[in-house]
Amino acid sequence: MTEAAWVVWRQDDNGNRFVVTTRAVRAEAEEVAAEMEARGHKQLYWVAAADQPQPGTGAA
């Protein structure tokens, strides 16, 4: 089994951040983020490397 290298993040209207899904291939993660954004909700979606801590998540 391949370890996920890319994380799709979501930030809601209150600034809370959540992992939506993880993917082994960046292009797949970008596709998921684009699909979520296309739904027209006000949340923000982005892709980051799995080993990269995100600001505001408490990760060091």
MARBAZA-831180 format. One record per residue: x, y, z of N, C-alpha, C, O in turn; residue in three letters. Coordinates in steps of 0.02 Angstrom, whole numbers, padded with zeros to 5 digits, always signed. Layout:
XYZXYZXYZXYZALA;...
END
This chain:
+00042-00060+00000+00000+00000+00000+00045+00062+00000+00093+00067+00038MET;+00028+00110-00043+00066+00172-00049+00042+00222+00003-00018+00231+00013THR;+00090+00255+00035+00072+00306+00084+00051+00370+00049+00081+00390-00001GLU;-00001+00402+00075-00026+00465+00045+00027+00519+00052+00056+00528+00105ALA;+00038+00556-00002+00087+00609-00002+00056+00678-00006+00090+00728+00003ALA;-00010+00681-00021-00044+00745-00031-00109+00747+00008-00146+00699+00009TRP;-00121+00804+00039-00180+00813+00081-00223+00868+00052-00198+00922+00033VAL;-00288+00856+00047-00336+00908+00028-00365+00936+00093-00394+00900+00133VAL;-00356+01001+00102-00378+01036+00162-00439+01079+00145-00449+01100+00089TRP;-00481+01090+00196-00538+01135+00190-00538+01182+00249-00525+01162+00306ARG;-00552+01245+00236-00560+01295+00289-00631+01321+00286-00653+01344+00233GLN;-00667+01318+00342-00736+01341+00343-00741+01415+00357-00690+01449+00365ASP;-00802+01441+00361-00814+01512+00371-00787+01538+00438-00775+01598+00445ASP;-00778+01494+00486-00752+01514+00552-00677+01506+00558-00649+01518+00612ASN;-00643+01488+00505-00571+01480+00506-00547+01412+00529-00487+01401+00536GLY;-00593+01366+00541-00574+01298+00561-00549+01259+00500-00579+01264+00446ASN;-00495+01222+00509-00466+01184+00454-00473+01109+00465-00464+01085+00521ARG;-00488+01074+00411-00500+01002+00414-00469+00966+00355-00465+00994+00300PHE;-00446+00906+00366-00423+00863+00311-00485+00834+00277-00527+00804+00311VAL;-00490+00843+00212-00546+00816+00174-00529+00744+00153-00568+00698+00162VAL;-00469+00735+00124-00446+00670+00100-00372+00673+00088-00342+00727+00089THR;-00342+00616+00077-00271+00613+00059-00266+00571-00005-00306+00527-00017THR;-00216+00587-00045-00204+00552-00108-00128+00541-00116-00088+00580-00091ARG;-00110+00489-00152-00040+00475-00165-00012+00518-00221+00048+00531-00225ALA;-00056+00541-00265-00036+00580-00324-00064+00651-00318-00124+00660-00306VAL;-00021+00700-00327-00043+00770-00320-00099+00788-00368-00146+00822-00348ARG;-00096+00765-00430-00148+00781-00478-00217+00757-00455-00267+00791-00466ALA;-00219+00699-00423-00282+00674-00396-00308+00718-00340-00367+00732-00335GLU;-00263+00740-00297-00282+00784-00242-00307+00851-00269-00356+00878-00244ALA;-00273+00878-00319-00294+00941-00350-00364+00934-00381-00404+00980-00379GLU;-00377+00876-00410-00443+00863-00441-00498+00863-00388-00551+00892-00399GLU;-00485+00831-00331-00534+00830-00277-00547+00902-00253-00605+00921-00244VAL;-00494+00941-00243-00502+01010-00220-00542+01051-00270-00586+01090-00251ALA;-00529+01042-00334-00565+01078-00386-00639+01059-00387-00682+01102-00395ALA;-00653+00994-00378-00723+00971-00376-00760+01002-00317-00818+01023-00323GLU;-00727+01005-00260-00758+01034-00200-00771+01109-00210-00824+01134-00193MET;-00722+01144-00238-00731+01216-00250-00787+01230-00300-00822+01280-00294GLU;-00794+01186-00349-00845+01195-00402-00916+01191-00374-00963+01213-00407ALA;-00924+01164-00315-00990+01158-00284-01018+01226-00264-01077+01232-00250ARG;-00975+01277-00261-00998+01344-00248-01005+01363-00175-01033+01416-00160GLY;-00981+01322-00129-00984+01339-00059-00931+01392-00043-00885+01402-00083HIS;-00937+01424+00013-00890+01477+00032-00825+01451+00063-00780+01490+00076LYS;-00820+01386+00074-00760+01358+00103-00701+01364+00055-00710+01366-00006GLN;-00642+01365+00084-00580+01368+00045-00549+01298+00045-00546+01266+00097LEU;-00526+01276-00013-00494+01210-00020-00424+01220-00049-00414+01263-00092TYR;-00376+01179-00026-00309+01181-00054-00275+01115-00043-00297+01074-00002TRP;-00220+01105-00079-00181+01043-00075-00112+01059-00047-00081+01109-00066VAL;-00088+01017-00002-00021+01026+00027+00011+00957+00035-00023+00906+00041ALA;+00077+00957+00036+00113+00895+00048+00095+00869+00117+00087+00907+00164ALA;+00089+00803+00123+00068+00772+00185+00117+00785+00242+00097+00787+00300ALA;+00180+00794+00226+00231+00805+00278+00240+00879+00296+00286+00896+00333ASP;+00196+00922+00269+00201+00994+00280+00147+01016+00330+00087+01014+00313GLN;+00165+01036+00390+00115+01059+00439+00079+01121+00413+00109+01164+00380PRO;+00015+01126+00427-00025+01183+00406-00033+01232+00463-00043+01212+00520GLN;-00028+01297+00448-00037+01348+00500-00105+01342+00532-00155+01331+00498PRO;-00108+01350+00597-00171+01350+00633-00198+01282+00650-00253+01277+00678GLY;-00162+01228+00633-00187+01161+00648-00157+01132+00711-00176+01078+00732THR;-00109+01168+00741-00077+01143+00800-00020+01095+00785+00013+01071+00831GLY;-00008+01082+00722+00048+01038+00702+00113+01075+00708+00118+01134+00691ALA;+00163+01041+00733+00229+01072+00741+00277+01049+00688+00334+01071+00687ALA;
END
